[in-house]
């Protein structure tokens, strides 16, 4: 039994609970600011389902990123339990690190929500998202919530690395200054990875939304979404989530390539160019696999349910069929995610190097 670990776990539960309550209040206030034209209280009394769907995506997306701050804070708190003599300087240092972790985590969380709104508005020019939410359009709310959650998952890795670099754990050796606050090599690596994750978000929406359009051929997606076709909203949202999972699997090998470049002493221009091409190819391959495999999963479903015309049922807003199709798409994406990452990892490392897999590739 490790008493220190148990105490840290209990402290993390308490801190996470308090932070969760505060962030929930903050998320709700921010949500009111984003959707100030909707008139939330009145719409909720009218049982406007679109508002809680969008709010759920809003809160989940923010929590996905901010939970990184809790892990970073616990790492710093663990330093206190390893000190024989606790100095005021070290205590202040660690408190500053914890506060910075939460502030930076919250800023990135709210930033990705705003960016998701921005991408959705420019990629769906025929849909006024806030107006549709006000009109109780659950389909539009599902698309926007899926995009917010996808963005949060995509940038979670780089944000974690950035927080670890900006709020680096203090050195156990130095008891006075308690180490440098910033780990510059880690910060540099995170700042390079972040734009890649951000640029992947519109790619996820385009591939996912267009993939759904191919499956539901004969259906005008924009028109049906505006007509509150919730079944189509479920299917399109599941394609966005499924595409995000597979493209996210391509990001880890991409980050491995970036780490290899930054840790090499003098990378040649050719090495940099090859690395960029590899990252682009990783994303293209993941996008193609997402497009093909998710369609294949739906094809096998149609083979098993020959008496059900999925496209026609979705056109008729059959939510039951929409839910089943959405579950199948996301389930297949979850099954393929790790395999995709393993395959691409084989192209991101040199033979004999450590990959984090059970075998060396």
N, C-alpha and C positions, 0 to 999 in steps of 0.2 A: 504494500500500500504506500503510495506517494502522497503524503499530506500536502506538500507544496502544490502539486498539480491539482489536487481536489480543491484547495483554497482558491487557486487561480480560476478554476472552472466555476466555482460558486460566485466569485467576483464578476466573472464575465457574464454569467446569467443575470446578475443584478444590473450591471452596466448596460447590457443589451436590452433589458426590459425598460430601464429608464430612458435609454436612447430611443428605443422603439416608440415609446409614448410621445416623446418630444418630436420625433421625426414624423409620426403620424399627424400630429397637430400642424407641423410645418408643411407637410405634404398637402394637407387639406386646404390650408390657407393659400398655398401656391397654386393649387388646382383651381381655387376660386378666382385667383388672379388670371390664370390662363383662359378660363372660361367665363369671364365676367359678364359676357353678353348673353349667357344661356339662362340665367335666373334659376339657380340650382334648387332652392327651397321649394318654389312653386312647381318646378318640373318633377321633383321627387314625389310631391303630393299627387301628381298626375300619373305616378308609377312609370316615369320615364326610365326605361331599362338601360338606355345608352349611357346615362351619366354614371351609374355604379360600375358598368363595364370599363369605361374609360378611366374612372378613378382607381379601379383595381389594377389596371395596367400601369397607371401612374405610380401608385404606391409600391407595387412589386418591383418595378424597374429601379426605383430609387433605393429600395432596401437591398437589392442585389449588389449594388455598388458600395453602399455605406457599410455593409457587413464587413467589408475589407478593413474598414477603420477599426472595428472591434478587435479583429485578429492582430492588427498592428499595435493597438493599445495594450493587449494582453502580453505581447512580446516585450514591450517596454516595462510593464508591471512586473514581469518575471525577473527583470534585472534587480528590482528591489529585494526580492526574496533571496537573491544570491549574494547580497552584500552583508558582510559582517559588521561594518560600521557605516551607517547611512548618514551621508552629509547633506546639508541644506542645498548645496549646489547641485548634487545629483538628483535630489527630490524635485527641485524646480525644473531641472533639465527634462526629466521624465514627464512631468505635468505638461510642459510646453509641447513635447512630442505628441502626447495623447490628444491635446486640444487641436494641434495642427492636423493630426490624422483625421479627426472628425470634420473639421472645417473643410479640408481639401476633398475628402470623400463626398461631403454634401454638395460642394461646388460642382464636382464632376457629375454627380447624380442628377442635379437639376439641369446641368448643361446638356446631358444626353437627352433629357426629356424635351428641352427646347429644340434641339437639333432634329429629333424625331418629328416634332410638329412641323418643322421647317421642311424636311424632306418630303413628308406626306403631302404638304400643300403644293410643292412644286412638281411632284411626280403625279399628282392627281388633280390637275388644274380644273377638271370638270366637277370636282366635288368640294364643296365648302364644308370642311370637317365640323366646325363649331355649329354651323347652321343645321347640319344633319343631326348632330347630337341633340340640339335643342328640339328637333322634330322627332325625337325618340327613334333614331335610326341606329339600331343595335349593330347592323352590318358594318357601318362606317366606324362605329366605336370599337368593334372587334379588330378591324384592320389597324387602327391607330394604336390600340393597346398591344397588339402583336408586334408592331414596329418598335414601340417603346421598350418592351421586354427584350426584344432581339438586340437592340442597341446596347442595352445594359449588359447583356451576357457577352457581347462581342468585345466591349472595352473593359470588361472586368479584369482580364489578365494584365493588360498594360497599366491600368490604374493601380492594381496591387503592386506591381513592380515600381511604379512611380512613388507610391506612398512609402514603400520600403527604402527608396533612395532619398526622398525628401525628408523623411522622418526616420533616419537610420538608427538602429538600436545602439545605445551608447556602449563604448568599449568597457569591458570588465576590468581591464588593466589600469585604465586611467580613472582615478577616483576624484580628481579635481574638476576638470572640464567635462569629464564623462564622454569623451569622444566627439567627433565632428557631427554636426546636425545633418549634413547632406553628404550622401555618397554619390559623387558626381558621375562616375562611370555607369552606375545603375540608372541614374536620372537620364543620362544621355540615351541609353538603350531604350528606356521607357518612352522618351519623347520621339524616338524614331518609330517605335511600334504603334503608338497612339494614332497617328494619321492613317496607318494601314487599316486599323480597326474601324476608324471613322469612315473611310472610303469604302469599306466592305458593306456598310449599312445600306446605302442606296442600291448597291448591287444585289443584296439580299431581297430588297423590296421588288426590284425590277424582275429578277429571275423568278421569285416566288409568285408574284402577281401575274406575270406572263405565262408561267407554267400552269397556273390555274385556268388561265384563259384558253390554253390549248386543250386542256381536259374538258372544259365546259364549252367547247366550240359550238357556235350557233347562239351563244348567250352574250349580250352586250354587257360586260362587267360593270362599267361605269353607270349604265342605265339601271341595271338591276340593283346595284348598291344604293343608288339614289331612291329606288323604289322599295327600299327596306327589305331586301331579300336576305334574311338572316342565314339561311342555309348556305348561300353563296359566300356570305361573310365568313362563316365557319370554315368552309373549304379553302378560301383564299388565305385566311389567317393561318391555317395549318400548313399551307405551302410556304408561307413566309417563315414560320417557326422551323419547319423541316429544312428549308434551304439554309437558314441561319445556323442550325446545328452542324450541317455538313461543311459550310464555309468556315465556321468556327474551328472545325477539326483541321482545316488547312492553315489556320493562323499559328498554331503552336510550332509546326515545322518551320514556318516562315520566321518566327521569332528566334528559333534555333540558328537559322542562317545569319540573322542580324547579329546575334551574340557571337557567333564564330568570326564574323568580320571585325567586330569591335575588339575582340580579345586577341586577334592576330596582330603581330607587331607592325608590319607594313603591307597592308593589302594592296595588290596591284589593281589598276583600273579595270583590267579584264575580269578579275575576281569580283569586283563590285558589280560589273555589268551582268555577269553570269548569275550572281545572287539575285539581282533585281528580276531577271528573266525567270529564274526559278520560282520566286514568290508569285509573279504574275501567272505562271503556268499552274502553280498550286491552286490558285483561286479559280482559274478557268476550269481545271480538271474537277475541282469540288463542285463548281456550278453545273457542269455537264452531268456529273454523277447524280447530283440532286435532281436535275431535270429528268434524267432517264429512269433512275431507280424509283422515284416517287410516282412517276407515271406507271411503271411496271407494277408497283404495289396496288395501284388502283385497277389495273388491268386484271390482276389475279382476283381481286375482290369482285369485279364484274363477272368473272368466270364462275364464281361460286354463287352468285345471286343473279342468275339469268332472267328471272322473272321481274327483276327490278331494273328499270332504266335510270341509272344514277343521274345522268345529265338532265333528263326530263323531270325527275323528282326535285333536283336542285333548282331547276328553272321555276318549278311550282312552289318553291320555298318550303320543301319538306325538311323541317329541321332535324327530324330523326335520322334521315339519310345523311344529312350534312354532318351530324355529330359522329356517326359511324365512319364516314369517309375521313373526317378530320383526325380521329383517333388512329386510324390505320396509317395515315401519312406520317404523323408525328412518331408513332411507334417504330415504323421502318427507319425513320431518320435517326432515332435513338440507337437502333441496332447497328446502323451503318457508320455512326459517328466515330467510334473507336477504331474500326477497321480502316476508315479513311485516313485517320491520323497516323496509324501504323505504316500504311503504304507510303504516304508522303514523307514520313520520317526517314525512310530508307533513301530518299533522294536529298535529304537536307544535311546528312552527316557523312563524313568520310569513313571508309571501312575500318573497323576496329575501335571506333570512338564510342563513348557511352551515349546511349539514346534514352535511357530511362525505361527501356523495354526489357523483358525477361532475357532477350538474346541480343548480341551485338550485331548490328547490321552494317 
